[in-house]
Amino acid sequence: MTYFDQKRYFEILKKYEKKFEKEERDDYKMLVKRHKDDEDLDKLSYQRLMNLYEKYHVNRAKKNFDHLFKKPETDN
């Protein structure tokens, strides 16, 4: 995992930090400290970060609302 990948995951998870349970919050804070110290995460730490990401970050498909914004067709 590169530094930029780590940074992206931490930026996304920062929005959900208030929703974490106590144990998850403590774990997340420890991972953030390691990230701020410019350490690369080991395999287990990376797995814990990915588990938090998968649990809290939901990628919803964007709906297509184009049909709502079309101009009404007039028959002349």
N, CA, C and O atoms as a GROMACS GRO file, in nm:
protein
  304
    1MET      N    1   0.085  -0.116   0.000
    1MET     CA    2   0.000   0.000   0.000
    1MET      C    3   0.090   0.123   0.000
    1MET      O    4   0.187   0.131   0.075
    2THR      N    5   0.056   0.217  -0.083
    2THR     CA    6   0.135   0.339  -0.091
    2THR      C    7   0.084   0.442   0.008
    2THR      O    8  -0.024   0.428   0.065
    3TYR      N    9   0.164   0.545   0.027
    3TYR     CA   10   0.127   0.652   0.119
    3TYR      C   11  -0.002   0.720   0.074
    3TYR      O   12  -0.086   0.756   0.157
    4PHE      N   13  -0.017   0.738  -0.055
    4PHE     CA   14  -0.135   0.808  -0.107
    4PHE      C   15  -0.262   0.724  -0.090
    4PHE      O   16  -0.370   0.779  -0.067
    5ASP      N   17  -0.250   0.593  -0.101
    5ASP     CA   18  -0.365   0.506  -0.074
    5ASP      C   19  -0.407   0.517   0.072
    5ASP      O   20  -0.525   0.531   0.103
    6GLN      N   21  -0.308   0.512   0.161
    6GLN     CA   22  -0.336   0.527   0.303
    6GLN      C   23  -0.406   0.660   0.329
    6GLN      O   24  -0.506   0.666   0.400
    7LYS      N   25  -0.352   0.764   0.272
    7LYS     CA   26  -0.407   0.898   0.293
    7LYS      C   27  -0.553   0.906   0.248
    7LYS      O   28  -0.637   0.964   0.316
    8ARG      N   29  -0.582   0.846   0.135
    8ARG     CA   30  -0.718   0.848   0.082
    8ARG      C   31  -0.814   0.774   0.177
    8ARG      O   32  -0.924   0.823   0.204
    9TYR      N   33  -0.773   0.658   0.226
    9TYR     CA   34  -0.858   0.582   0.318
    9TYR      C   35  -0.881   0.659   0.448
    9TYR      O   36  -0.992   0.661   0.501
   10PHE      N   37  -0.776   0.722   0.500
   10PHE     CA   38  -0.791   0.798   0.624
   10PHE      C   39  -0.881   0.920   0.604
   10PHE      O   40  -0.958   0.954   0.694
   11GLU      N   41  -0.872   0.985   0.490
   11GLU     CA   42  -0.959   1.100   0.463
   11GLU      C   43  -1.105   1.058   0.455
   11GLU      O   44  -1.193   1.128   0.504
   12ILE      N   45  -1.131   0.944   0.394
   12ILE     CA   46  -1.268   0.895   0.384
   12ILE      C   47  -1.321   0.854   0.521
   12ILE      O   48  -1.434   0.886   0.557
   13LEU      N   49  -1.238   0.783   0.598
   13LEU     CA   50  -1.284   0.734   0.729
   13LEU      C   51  -1.300   0.846   0.831
   13LEU      O   52  -1.372   0.830   0.930
   14LYS      N   53  -1.233   0.957   0.810
   14LYS     CA   54  -1.244   1.069   0.904
   14LYS      C   55  -1.390   1.116   0.917
   14LYS      O   56  -1.431   1.159   1.024
   15LYS      N   57  -1.466   1.107   0.809
   15LYS     CA   58  -1.607   1.147   0.811
   15LYS      C   59  -1.690   1.057   0.902
   15LYS      O   60  -1.791   1.101   0.957
   16TYR      N   61  -1.648   0.933   0.917
   16TYR     CA   62  -1.725   0.834   0.991
   16TYR      C   63  -1.673   0.811   1.133
   16TYR      O   64  -1.723   0.724   1.204
   17GLU      N   65  -1.574   0.888   1.174
   17GLU     CA   66  -1.509   0.864   1.303
   17GLU      C   67  -1.608   0.870   1.420
   17GLU      O   68  -1.592   0.798   1.518
   18LYS      N   69  -1.709   0.954   1.411
   18LYS     CA   70  -1.807   0.966   1.520
   18LYS      C   71  -1.895   0.843   1.532
   18LYS      O   72  -1.953   0.818   1.638
   19LYS      N   73  -1.906   0.766   1.426
   19LYS     CA   74  -1.990   0.646   1.427
   19LYS      C   75  -1.916   0.523   1.480
   19LYS      O   76  -1.979   0.421   1.508
   20PHE      N   77  -1.785   0.532   1.494
   20PHE     CA   78  -1.707   0.417   1.539
   20PHE      C   79  -1.744   0.380   1.682
   20PHE      O   80  -1.780   0.464   1.764
   21GLU      N   81  -1.735   0.251   1.709
   21GLU     CA   82  -1.747   0.203   1.846
   21GLU      C   83  -1.617   0.236   1.918
   21GLU      O   84  -1.518   0.272   1.854
   22LYS      N   85  -1.616   0.223   2.050
   22LYS     CA   86  -1.499   0.264   2.128
   22LYS      C   87  -1.372   0.191   2.084
   22LYS      O   88  -1.268   0.253   2.064
   23GLU      N   89  -1.381   0.061   2.068
   23GLU     CA   90  -1.264  -0.017   2.028
   23GLU      C   91  -1.217   0.023   1.888
   23GLU      O   92  -1.096   0.034   1.864
   24GLU      N   93  -1.310   0.044   1.798
   24GLU     CA   94  -1.275   0.084   1.662
   24GLU      C   95  -1.212   0.223   1.661
   24GLU      O   96  -1.118   0.248   1.586
   25ARG      N   97  -1.264   0.312   1.744
   25ARG     CA   98  -1.211   0.448   1.751
   25ARG      C   99  -1.067   0.447   1.802
   25ARG      O  100  -0.981   0.518   1.748
   26ASP      N  101  -1.041   0.368   1.905
   26ASP     CA  102  -0.905   0.357   1.959
   26ASP      C  103  -0.810   0.301   1.854
   26ASP      O  104  -0.698   0.350   1.837
   27ASP      N  105  -0.855   0.199   1.785
   27ASP     CA  106  -0.774   0.138   1.680
   27ASP      C  107  -0.748   0.238   1.567
   27ASP      O  108  -0.636   0.247   1.517
   28TYR      N  109  -0.850   0.311   1.529
   28TYR     CA  110  -0.838   0.410   1.423
   28TYR      C  111  -0.739   0.520   1.463
   28TYR      O  112  -0.656   0.561   1.382
   29LYS      N  113  -0.748   0.568   1.587
   29LYS     CA  114  -0.657   0.673   1.634
   29LYS      C  115  -0.512   0.625   1.632
   29LYS      O  116  -0.422   0.701   1.597
   30MET      N  117  -0.491   0.499   1.669
   30MET     CA  118  -0.356   0.443   1.666
   30MET      C  119  -0.304   0.438   1.522
   30MET      O  120  -0.188   0.468   1.497
   31LEU      N  121  -0.391   0.398   1.429
   31LEU     CA  122  -0.350   0.392   1.289
   31LEU      C  123  -0.322   0.532   1.234
   31LEU      O  124  -0.229   0.549   1.154
   32VAL      N  125  -0.399   0.631   1.276
   32VAL     CA  126  -0.376   0.768   1.231
   32VAL      C  127  -0.242   0.819   1.282
   32VAL      O  128  -0.169   0.887   1.209
   33LYS      N  129  -0.208   0.787   1.406
   33LYS     CA  130  -0.079   0.829   1.461
   33LYS      C  131   0.035   0.768   1.380
   33LYS      O  132   0.134   0.836   1.351
   34ARG      N  133   0.020   0.643   1.345
   34ARG     CA  134   0.124   0.578   1.263
   34ARG      C  135   0.134   0.643   1.126
   34ARG      O  136   0.242   0.658   1.070
   35HIS      N  137   0.019   0.680   1.072
   35HIS     CA  138   0.017   0.746   0.941
   35HIS      C  139   0.083   0.883   0.948
   35HIS      O  140   0.158   0.920   0.858
   36LYS      N  141   0.057   0.958   1.055
   36LYS     CA  142   0.117   1.090   1.071
   36LYS      C  143   0.268   1.082   1.090
   36LYS      O  144   0.341   1.176   1.055
   37ASP      N  145   0.315   0.971   1.144
   37ASP     CA  146   0.459   0.950   1.160
   37ASP      C  147   0.524   0.900   1.032
   37ASP      O  148   0.641   0.860   1.032
   38ASP      N  149   0.448   0.901   0.924
   38ASP     CA  150   0.495   0.857   0.792
   38ASP      C  151   0.539   0.711   0.790
   38ASP      O  152   0.633   0.674   0.720
   39GLU      N  153   0.471   0.629   0.867
   39GLU     CA  154   0.499   0.486   0.865
   39GLU      C  155   0.406   0.417   0.766
   39GLU      O  156   0.288   0.452   0.756
   40ASP      N  157   0.460   0.321   0.695
   40ASP     CA  158   0.374   0.237   0.612
   40ASP      C  159   0.308   0.134   0.703
   40ASP      O  160   0.370   0.083   0.796
   41LEU      N  161   0.184   0.106   0.675
   41LEU     CA  162   0.112   0.010   0.758
   41LEU      C  163   0.153  -0.132   0.720
   41LEU      O  164   0.172  -0.164   0.603
   42ASP      N  165   0.167  -0.216   0.822
   42ASP     CA  166   0.196  -0.356   0.794
   42ASP      C  167   0.068  -0.426   0.749
   42ASP      O  168  -0.038  -0.365   0.741
   43LYS      N  169   0.080  -0.552   0.720
   43LYS     CA  170  -0.031  -0.626   0.662
   43LYS      C  171  -0.153  -0.630   0.755
   43LYS      O  172  -0.266  -0.612   0.710
   44LEU      N  173  -0.132  -0.653   0.885
   44LEU     CA  174  -0.243  -0.661   0.980
   44LEU      C  175  -0.308  -0.524   1.000
   44LEU      O  176  -0.431  -0.515   1.007
   45SER      N  177  -0.228  -0.420   1.010
   45SER     CA  178  -0.283  -0.285   1.027
   45SER      C  179  -0.361  -0.243   0.903
   45SER      O  180  -0.467  -0.182   0.913
   46TYR      N  181  -0.307  -0.277   0.789
   46TYR     CA  182  -0.377  -0.247   0.664
   46TYR      C  183  -0.511  -0.319   0.658
   46TYR      O  184  -0.611  -0.263   0.613
   47GLN      N  185  -0.513  -0.443   0.705
   47GLN     CA  186  -0.638  -0.520   0.706
   47GLN      C  187  -0.740  -0.458   0.800
   47GLN      O  188  -0.859  -0.452   0.766
   48ARG      N  189  -0.696  -0.410   0.917
   48ARG     CA  190  -0.789  -0.343   1.009
   48ARG      C  191  -0.843  -0.214   0.947
   48ARG      O  192  -0.961  -0.183   0.963
   49LEU      N  193  -0.758  -0.141   0.878
   49LEU     CA  194  -0.803  -0.019   0.811
   49LEU      C  195  -0.906  -0.051   0.703
   49LEU      O  196  -1.007   0.018   0.690
   50MET      N  197  -0.881  -0.155   0.626
   50MET     CA  198  -0.975  -0.194   0.520
   50MET      C  199  -1.107  -0.244   0.578
   50MET      O  200  -1.213  -0.220   0.520
   51ASN      N  201  -1.102  -0.312   0.692
   51ASN     CA  202  -1.226  -0.357   0.757
   51ASN      C  203  -1.312  -0.239   0.799
   51ASN      O  204  -1.434  -0.241   0.782
   52LEU      N  205  -1.249  -0.136   0.855
   52LEU     CA  206  -1.323  -0.015   0.892
   52LEU      C  207  -1.382   0.052   0.768
   52LEU      O  208  -1.496   0.097   0.769
   53TYR      N  209  -1.301   0.058   0.664
   53TYR     CA  210  -1.345   0.122   0.539
   53TYR      C  211  -1.466   0.048   0.481
   53TYR      O  212  -1.565   0.111   0.442
   54GLU      N  213  -1.458  -0.083   0.475
   54GLU     CA  214  -1.568  -0.162   0.418
   54GLU      C  215  -1.693  -0.157   0.505
   54GLU      O  216  -1.805  -0.163   0.454
   55LYS      N  217  -1.675  -0.145   0.635
   55LYS     CA  218  -1.790  -0.143   0.726
   55LYS      C  219  -1.865  -0.010   0.719
   55LYS      O  220  -1.988  -0.009   0.723
   56TYR      N  221  -1.794   0.101   0.708
   56TYR     CA  222  -1.858   0.232   0.721
   56TYR      C  223  -1.877   0.306   0.590
   56TYR      O  224  -1.972   0.383   0.576
   57HIS      N  225  -1.790   0.286   0.494
   57HIS     CA  226  -1.802   0.360   0.368
   57HIS      C  227  -1.884   0.278   0.269
   57HIS      O  228  -1.842   0.171   0.224
   58VAL      N  229  -2.000   0.329   0.236
   58VAL     CA  230  -2.090   0.260   0.144
   58VAL      C  231  -2.083   0.332   0.010
   58VAL      O  232  -2.116   0.451   0.000
   59ASN      N  233  -2.042   0.262  -0.092
   59ASN     CA  234  -2.041   0.319  -0.226
   59ASN      C  235  -2.174   0.291  -0.291
   59ASN      O  236  -2.202   0.179  -0.335
   60ARG      N  237  -2.255   0.391  -0.296
   60ARG     CA  238  -2.386   0.376  -0.358
   60ARG      C  239  -2.376   0.414  -0.505
   60ARG      O  240  -2.304   0.507  -0.542
   61ALA      N  241  -2.447   0.341  -0.586
   61ALA     CA  242  -2.451   0.373  -0.729
   61ALA      C  243  -2.527   0.504  -0.747
   61ALA      O  244  -2.632   0.525  -0.686
   62LYS      N  245  -2.472   0.591  -0.829
   62LYS     CA  246  -2.538   0.719  -0.853
   62LYS      C  247  -2.655   0.697  -0.948
   62LYS      O  248  -2.642   0.634  -1.052
   63LYS      N  249  -2.768   0.751  -0.909
   63LYS     CA  250  -2.887   0.735  -0.990
   63LYS      C  251  -2.887   0.836  -1.103
   63LYS      O  252  -2.832   0.946  -1.091
   64ASN      N  253  -2.949   0.799  -1.212
   64ASN     CA  254  -2.957   0.885  -1.328
   64ASN      C  255  -3.090   0.961  -1.323
   64ASN      O  256  -3.197   0.902  -1.335
   65PHE      N  257  -3.082   1.093  -1.304
   65PHE     CA  258  -3.201   1.176  -1.294
   65PHE      C  259  -3.224   1.260  -1.419
   65PHE      O  260  -3.297   1.359  -1.414
   66ASP      N  261  -3.164   1.222  -1.530
   66ASP     CA  262  -3.178   1.299  -1.653
   66ASP      C  263  -3.324   1.309  -1.698
   66ASP      O  264  -3.364   1.411  -1.754
   67HIS      N  265  -3.401   1.205  -1.676
   67HIS     CA  266  -3.540   1.207  -1.721
   67HIS      C  267  -3.621   1.315  -1.648
   67HIS      O  268  -3.724   1.358  -1.699
   68LEU      N  269  -3.578   1.358  -1.532
   68LEU     CA  270  -3.649   1.462  -1.459
   68LEU      C  271  -3.620   1.602  -1.512
   68LEU      O  272  -3.699   1.695  -1.490
   69PHE      N  273  -3.508   1.617  -1.581
   69PHE     CA  274  -3.467   1.750  -1.625
   69PHE      C  275  -3.482   1.772  -1.775
   69PHE      O  276  -3.434   1.873  -1.827
   70LYS      N  277  -3.546   1.681  -1.843
   70LYS     CA  278  -3.568   1.698  -1.987
   70LYS      C  279  -3.679   1.800  -2.009
   70LYS      O  280  -3.775   1.808  -1.933
   71LYS      N  281  -3.662   1.877  -2.114
   71LYS     CA  282  -3.767   1.973  -2.149
   71LYS      C  283  -3.885   1.896  -2.207
   71LYS      O  284  -3.866   1.799  -2.281
   72PRO      N  285  -4.005   1.937  -2.174
   72PRO     CA  286  -4.122   1.867  -2.229
   72PRO      C  287  -4.127   1.882  -2.381
   72PRO      O  288  -4.104   1.989  -2.436
   73GLU      N  289  -4.157   1.772  -2.444
   73GLU     CA  290  -4.165   1.774  -2.590
   73GLU      C  291  -4.302   1.825  -2.631
   73GLU      O  292  -4.405   1.781  -2.580
   74THR      N  293  -4.302   1.919  -2.724
   74THR     CA  294  -4.430   1.975  -2.772
   74THR      C  295  -4.453   1.928  -2.914
   74THR      O  296  -4.361   1.924  -2.995
   75ASP      N  297  -4.575   1.892  -2.943
   75ASP     CA  298  -4.612   1.849  -3.078
   75ASP      C  299  -4.671   1.969  -3.152
   75ASP      O  300  -4.772   2.023  -3.109
   76ASN      N  301  -4.609   2.010  -3.260
   76ASN     CA  302  -4.658   2.124  -3.339
   76ASN      C  303  -4.728   2.077  -3.462
   76ASN      O  304  -4.776   2.159  -3.540
   0.00000   0.00000   0.00000
